[in-house]
Amino acid sequence: MSGETNVRRSQRILHELNEKYPQAKSFDLDGRGLHFVCEVEPTEDHSEYDRAIEVIIDSKPHKHLKMTQYYKILRGSLQLYIENQELTLGVGDEYTIEPNTVHWATSKDECWLQITSRPGWTKEDHILVEIER
C-alpha cells in the first residue's frame, strides 16, 4: 500500500495471514518485513513435505541442498530469479525449483504464493548465498 510504513505493512500482512489461516504459524522470515511465511502444513507434522503460504516483496538469494520447491502464484506477480535467469510469474502460474539452485524473488505487489517443499523445509537446508543483485 502506498505510503505505508514497513512496520505497518508487516502488521497488515501478518494479520491477514492469521485471519485466513488461524491454525497456522505465521512469521517474518528474516526480520526485514519483506518475506513472510505461514506454515499451513509444517514439516514437524510430516518430514516428507511441507506446504506454506508466503508473501514475498523481496527474498534473499538462497539455495536448498535437499529439497525441491513447487511454487504456485495465488495473488500478485513475482519476479523470480533462478541462477542467471529472470522469470515473471502471475496468478495461476507454477514453477519448480530443483535442489542446489540459487534463487530469490521480488514483487511490486506483495505476491502471495503457495510453496510445497519435498522433503519438508528446514532451517538447515535454507542456505543464504552472497551474490551481486
N, C-alpha and C positions, 0 to 999 in steps of 0.2 A: 504494500500500500504506500502510495506516495507520501513523503514527509514523515513516515512512521519511524520512530527510533528503533535501533537494533533490539533493545530490551523489550519494547512494546511488541515488536514483531515476534520475538521469541515466545512471549507470553501468549499471544494470539494463536500461534501455530500449535504450541503445546496444549492449549485449552481445546482447540478444535480436534486434535488427535485424541485427547482424553474423552471428549464428548462422543466421538464416532466409535472409539474402541475402549470402552470403560474398563474392561478386564485386562487390558494390556498395559505394559510398562512403556512410557514414552520419555525420551530424553534428548538433550542436545549432545550429539556425538562427540564433539571436540571442544565445546565451550565457547565457540565463536559466534553462535547464533545464526549459523549458515547451513547446518546439516542436522536434521532431526530424524530420529528413529523411533518407531512404535513397534514393539515386538509382539505381533499378533499370535504367532506360533513360535515361541522361543526354542533355541537349541536345548535348553535344560529339559524340555518335555520330550524330546526325541533327537538324539545326536545326528541322525542321518540327514536331517534337513531343518531349516527354519524358514519362516515367512515373516516379512516385516513390511510395513508401510513407511516409506521415507519421504521426507520433504527436503529437497535439495535446492539451495541457492548457489552454494559453492562447496564442493567436496575437495578434500586434499588428495593429491596423487598417491596412489597406493596399489598394492597387488595382494593376491592371496595365493599361498603355495598349494593348498589342497582343494579349495572349493571352487565350484562353478556357480556363477550367479546368473539368474534369469530375471531380466527387467521387463516390466510391463507398465507403460505410462498410463496413469489414471486421470491426471489433470495437468494442464500446462504443457510446456515444451522443455526439452532437455538438450543441451549441447554436450554430447558425450565424447570424451577424448580417449581413444584407445591407441596406446603407443604413439605413432605419428599420424594417426587418422582422426578426423573430426566428423561426427555424425550428428544430425539433428533428428530428434525423435519427438513425435507428437502423440496425442491421445490415441490409445489402442495399439501403438507400436510396441514391438517386443524385440529384445536383443539379448544374446547370451555372451557372457564374459567368461572365458576359459581361465584355468589356473595360470599363474605366473605372467599375467597380462597386466601391465601398468595401465591404470585408468583413473579418470576423475571426471567430474561433470560440473556444469554451471547452468543456471536458469535465470532468466529475467522475470519470470512469472511464477516463482515458487512451484516448481514441478513436484507433483505428488506421484509416486510410483510404488508398485509392489515389487519387492525383490524376494525371490525364493533362492536359497543357497543350499547346495548339496556338496559335501556334508554341511551341517549347520555352522553358522558364523561363530567364530571365537575371536577374542581379542588377540590371541597369539598368532592367528592366521590373517590379521589385518596389518600389513606391513607398509608403513609410510615410506615414500620414495621421494628423494630430493631431485627435482628436475626444474629446468627453466620453463616458465609458463608465459 
